[in-house]
Amino acid sequence: MEMRSARVASPFERGGGPGLPLVLLHAFPLSGRMWEPQVAAFSVDRRVITPDYPGFGRVRRTPAQPDVRYYAEEVRSLLDRLELERVVLGGLSMGGYVAFECLRLFPERIAALVLADTRPDPDTEQMRESRRELARRVAEEGVGVLVETQPKRLLSPRTLERRPKVVERVKEMILESTPGGVVAALGAMRDRPDSTPLLEEIRVPTLVVGGEDDALSTPELMGEMAAKIPDSRHVVLPHAGHLCSLENPEGFNAALEELLRDLG
């Protein structure tokens, strides 16, 4: 793809410099604002792009009922608009599911990969049913029901007890989402394909990182995933649950800095 000199403005972009652009995909049911510690750290010498999915954060439009491919195509369209030929792509939780689909659709545009607190396998039938029930509740009662349940699932006990500002930030991001966006994302995650066969085909440097207290994507599961990726490094961050980039930003940023440094 030929690059043009003019840059396309984006509300999701900050920074500049010679480093490879960094694109970070957020967790459910948050927004690109969850990456603020990483934007602050890495936008000094590179472009950092933290888009919101439709129906979350700054994007108020709501898709009908997309699959994970829909979100990956949104990422590709954003790269086209910003004229980004190759990027370092990272995703946390749902962001990891979207990153796997990006690997299927445009692997040639991904120079390195960050898989944070995510998993390659599809939902069990029990989890699929739980997502259906949650989607029904959100459609009937609104996104406020997520504030009741999600922080306890996403954050470590230490964060819940000792870091009220992080807890409040998570709740604020949840309340920025729309019911339609939440229901669509739940459906996309529920029906996502099995990405386990994709792991051994990944041919770029990959950081696999997660919180030691993550009960959703456990350190054991993350380690098994990393073992199947040829050029990967597995990092377990202390004092963090499912949102390790928010709960232990210093550790997350150090691991990401090492990946970026090795790229040259």
TARA-V727480 format. One record per residue. N is the residue number from 0. RES is the residue in three letters. PSI is psi in whole degrees, -180 to 180 (NA if undefined). NEAR is the number of other C-alpha atoms within 8 Angstrom. Layout:
BEGIN
[[N:RES:PSI:NEAR] [N:RES:PSI:NEAR]]
END
This chain:
BEGIN
[[0:MET:127:3] [1:GLU:132:3] [2:MET:137:7] [3:ARG:160:6] [4:SER:-31:4] [5:ALA:140:4] [6:ARG:147:7] [7:VAL:125:7] [8:ALA:144:6] [9:SER:136:6] [10:PRO:-11:4] [11:PHE:6:9] [12:GLU:143:10] [13:ARG:151:9] [14:GLY:-178:11] [15:GLY:176:11] [16:GLY:-176:8] [17:PRO:-15:6] [18:GLY:154:8] [19:LEU:137:9] [20:PRO:147:12] [21:LEU:121:12] [22:VAL:123:11] [23:LEU:126:14] [24:LEU:130:17] [25:HIS:167:17] [26:ALA:163:11] [27:PHE:138:9] [28:PRO:55:9] [29:LEU:-145:14] [30:SER:179:16] [31:GLY:-16:14] [32:ARG:-16:9] [33:MET:-17:12] [34:TRP:14:12] [35:GLU:-40:8] [36:PRO:-32:10] [37:GLN:-36:11] [38:VAL:-46:10] [39:ALA:-37:8] [40:ALA:-36:8] [41:PHE:-7:11] [42:SER:0:13] [43:VAL:-40:9] [44:ASP:16:10] [45:ARG:163:14] [46:ARG:132:15] [47:VAL:124:15] [48:ILE:125:11] [49:THR:76:13] [50:PRO:159:10] [51:ASP:144:13] [52:TYR:155:10] [53:PRO:129:10] [54:GLY:5:15] [55:PHE:146:16] [56:GLY:-119:14] [57:ARG:-4:5] [58:VAL:103:9] [59:ARG:-22:10] [60:ARG:151:7] [61:THR:128:10] [62:PRO:169:10] [63:ALA:-90:5] [64:GLN:83:8] [65:PRO:166:12] [66:ASP:-180:12] [67:VAL:-31:12] [68:ARG:-37:10] [69:TYR:-46:8] [70:TYR:-38:11] [71:ALA:-37:13] [72:GLU:-33:10] [73:GLU:-40:8] [74:VAL:-44:9] [75:ARG:-41:10] [76:SER:-39:8] [77:LEU:-43:8] [78:LEU:-39:10] [79:ASP:-46:9] [80:ARG:-37:8] [81:LEU:-1:10] [82:GLU:47:10] [83:LEU:115:10] [84:GLU:-44:9] [85:ARG:142:10] [86:VAL:162:13] [87:VAL:122:13] [88:LEU:128:14] [89:GLY:149:15] [90:GLY:140:17] [91:LEU:127:14] [92:SER:-115:14] [93:MET:-35:13] [94:GLY:-33:15] [95:GLY:-39:16] [96:TYR:-41:15] [97:VAL:-38:14] [98:ALA:-40:14] [99:PHE:-42:11] [100:GLU:-35:11] [101:CYS:-38:14] [102:LEU:-36:9] [103:ARG:-39:7] [104:LEU:-41:8] [105:PHE:63:9] [106:PRO:-27:8] [107:GLU:-15:6] [108:ARG:2:8] [109:ILE:114:13] [110:ALA:-27:11] [111:ALA:164:10] [112:LEU:141:12] [113:VAL:120:13] [114:LEU:110:14] [115:ALA:128:14] [116:ASP:54:18] [117:THR:-178:13] [118:ARG:151:11] [119:PRO:-21:10] [120:ASP:155:8] [121:PRO:172:10] [122:ASP:146:11] [123:THR:167:6] [124:GLU:-34:6] [125:GLN:-43:7] [126:MET:-38:9] [127:ARG:-42:11] [128:GLU:-37:8] [129:SER:-39:8] [130:ARG:-39:11] [131:ARG:-45:10] [132:GLU:-41:8] [133:LEU:-41:8] [134:ALA:-41:12] [135:ARG:-45:9] [136:ARG:-42:10] [137:VAL:-42:15] [138:ALA:-35:10] [139:GLU:-35:6] [140:GLU:-16:8] [141:GLY:175:10] [142:VAL:-10:13] [143:GLY:-26:9] [144:VAL:-26:10] [145:LEU:-31:9] [146:VAL:-29:11] [147:GLU:-35:7] [148:THR:-37:8] [149:GLN:-43:8] [150:PRO:-39:12] [151:LYS:-28:9] [152:ARG:-34:9] [153:LEU:-29:10] [154:LEU:150:15] [155:SER:157:13] [156:PRO:-37:7] [157:ARG:-43:9] [158:THR:-44:14] [159:LEU:-35:12] [160:GLU:-36:7] [161:ARG:-10:6] [162:ARG:72:9] [163:PRO:-30:9] [164:LYS:-38:6] [165:VAL:-43:10] [166:VAL:-45:12] [167:GLU:-38:8] [168:ARG:-42:8] [169:VAL:-44:11] [170:LYS:-40:10] [171:GLU:-44:8] [172:MET:-40:14] [173:ILE:-44:13] [174:LEU:-14:10] [175:GLU:-16:8] [176:SER:161:16] [177:THR:151:13] [178:PRO:-42:11] [179:GLY:-41:10] [180:GLY:-40:15] [181:VAL:-46:15] [182:VAL:-42:12] [183:ALA:-44:13] [184:ALA:-40:12] [185:LEU:-40:11] [186:GLY:-41:14] [187:ALA:-43:12] [188:MET:-40:12] [189:ARG:-38:11] [190:ASP:14:10] [191:ARG:152:11] [192:PRO:167:6] [193:ASP:119:8] [194:SER:5:10] [195:THR:-43:8] [196:PRO:-21:7] [197:LEU:-26:8] [198:LEU:-48:10] [199:GLU:-10:8] [200:GLU:-5:7] [201:ILE:126:9] [202:ARG:25:6] [203:VAL:156:9] [204:PRO:134:10] [205:THR:130:13] [206:LEU:122:15] [207:VAL:115:14] [208:VAL:140:14] [209:GLY:170:19] [210:GLY:146:17] [211:GLU:-23:12] [212:ASP:17:11] [213:ASP:113:16] [214:ALA:-11:8] [215:LEU:-45:7] [216:SER:84:12] [217:THR:157:13] [218:PRO:-35:11] [219:GLU:-46:6] [220:LEU:-42:9] [221:MET:-38:16] [222:GLY:-40:10] [223:GLU:-39:8] [224:MET:-46:12] [225:ALA:-37:11] [226:ALA:-22:8] [227:LYS:-8:8] [228:ILE:120:12] [229:PRO:-48:8] [230:ASP:74:9] [231:SER:159:11] [232:ARG:132:8] [233:HIS:127:10] [234:VAL:129:9] [235:VAL:124:9] [236:LEU:129:13] [237:PRO:160:8] [238:HIS:37:12] [239:ALA:146:18] [240:GLY:-128:15] [241:HIS:-15:17] [242:LEU:62:13] [243:CYS:-29:15] [244:SER:-24:12] [245:LEU:-36:10] [246:GLU:-32:12] [247:ASN:68:12] [248:PRO:-32:11] [249:GLU:-47:6] [250:GLY:-41:8] [251:PHE:-46:12] [252:ASN:-36:11] [253:ALA:-42:8] [254:ALA:-41:10] [255:LEU:-39:10] [256:GLU:-39:8] [257:GLU:-42:8] [258:LEU:-46:11] [259:LEU:-38:8] [260:ARG:-40:7] [261:ASP:-22:6] [262:LEU:-20:5] [263:GLY:NA:4]]
END
